[in-house]
Amino acid sequence: MAHRVEKDMNRVDFETIPWKSSIPNARAKTFAEGGRQLRLVEFSHDFVEPDWCTKGHIGYVLEGELELTFADQTTKFTQGDGVFIPPGDAGKHMVKVLTDTVRLILVEDV
């Protein structure tokens, strides 16, 4: 379940949100409201994507480097890069972590 902030809906305090993990070597802090979620995501170097991800993501690389492999290309992302991945088969992708860790902020529909 995603964390919710009761007092101030305009501020997301990631310090108070616990890390959760549903897959090895990846964890996230999630805030959800009104059909959207904001996630602080961290992947370690040993992360292996189990299958193609078809979820849409809009985000920003806070630290580290990663490669996203799409059906027809591989793109490297580094600290400071924005990420825009459309949902569905057209945007299906797999992550490969190039540094010890990668941290991203992602905005997604739920």
C-alpha positions as MATLAB code, in Angstrom:
seq = 'MAHRVEKDMNRVDFETIPWKSSIPNARAKTFAEGGRQLRLVEFSHDFVEPDWCTKGHIGYVLEGELELTFADQTTKFTQGDGVFIPPGDAGKHMVKVLTDTVRLILVEDV';
ca = [
       0.000    0.000    0.000;
       1.279    3.447   -0.868;
       1.986    5.929    1.902;
      -0.327    8.892    2.359;
       0.390   12.198    4.061;
      -2.457   13.455    6.230;
      -1.548   17.038    7.202;
      -0.036   18.595    4.092;
      -1.045   17.059    0.770;
       1.287   19.403   -1.127;
       4.516   18.098    0.424;
       5.848   14.557    0.141;
       8.335   13.801    2.920;
      10.250   10.760    1.667;
      12.131   10.611    4.997;
       8.947    9.412    6.708;
       7.962    6.873    4.048;
       9.403    3.371    4.548;
      11.330    1.569    1.809;
       9.423   -1.366    0.264;
      10.692   -4.041   -2.058;
       8.755   -6.431   -4.259;
      11.736   -7.616   -6.317;
      15.362   -8.343   -5.342;
      17.844   -5.457   -5.567;
      15.146   -2.807   -6.060;
      13.223   -0.786   -3.521;
      10.906    2.221   -3.524;
       9.214    4.819   -1.366;
       5.763    5.540   -2.772;
       3.251    8.342   -2.297;
      -0.104    7.894   -4.057;
      -3.025   10.267   -4.486;
      -5.850   10.619   -6.998;
      -4.814    7.885   -9.399;
      -1.162    9.002   -9.606;
       1.908    8.071   -7.638;
       5.296    9.598   -6.956;
       8.080    7.098   -6.278;
      11.645    7.384   -5.105;
      13.173    4.246   -6.653;
      16.562    2.709   -5.965;
      18.168   -0.116   -7.957;
      21.401   -1.831   -6.918;
      23.996   -3.017   -9.428;
      22.790   -6.640   -9.103;
      19.233   -5.797  -10.195;
      17.946   -8.049  -12.990;
      14.677   -7.235  -14.708;
      12.591  -10.456  -14.703;
      10.585   -9.494  -17.794;
       9.768   -6.545  -20.049;
       8.129   -3.654  -18.170;
       5.194   -2.148  -20.069;
       4.276    0.514  -17.509;
       4.648    4.154  -18.444;
       7.116    6.264  -16.457;
       8.002    9.938  -16.307;
      10.982   10.713  -14.144;
      14.379   12.097  -13.337;
      17.672   10.346  -12.568;
      18.874   11.644   -9.199;
      22.117    9.648   -9.089;
      23.897    6.845  -10.905;
      23.774    5.502  -14.439;
      21.501    2.982  -16.113;
      20.668    1.619  -19.527;
      17.133    1.094  -20.706;
      16.763   -1.482  -23.425;
      13.717   -0.957  -25.612;
      12.502   -3.244  -28.405;
      14.594   -1.385  -31.001;
      17.355    0.438  -29.087;
      19.331    0.807  -25.854;
      19.641    4.242  -24.249;
      21.986    5.289  -21.439;
      20.676    7.630  -18.734;
      22.864    9.468  -16.211;
      22.392   11.820  -13.280;
      20.303   14.798  -14.324;
      18.582   13.090  -17.261;
      14.833   13.107  -17.637;
      13.030    9.881  -18.486;
       9.823    9.627  -20.521;
       8.544    6.134  -21.324;
       5.064    5.660  -22.789;
       2.929    2.773  -21.491;
       2.234   -0.392  -23.460;
       4.211   -2.470  -25.934;
       5.552    0.625  -27.720;
       7.461    1.623  -24.573;
       8.341   -1.814  -23.197;
      11.753   -1.733  -21.571;
      14.276   -3.481  -19.345;
      16.680   -1.819  -16.869;
      20.403   -2.488  -16.520;
      22.211   -0.691  -13.685;
      25.710    0.549  -14.633;
      26.826    1.963  -11.254;
      26.641    0.632   -7.678;
      23.188    2.171   -7.268;
      20.739    4.253   -9.262;
      18.090    6.515   -7.741;
      15.203    7.952   -9.707;
      12.070    9.938   -9.077;
       9.162    8.516  -11.088;
       5.623    9.817  -11.639;
       3.156    7.144  -12.717;
      -0.511    6.417  -13.149;
      -1.882    3.754  -10.778;
];
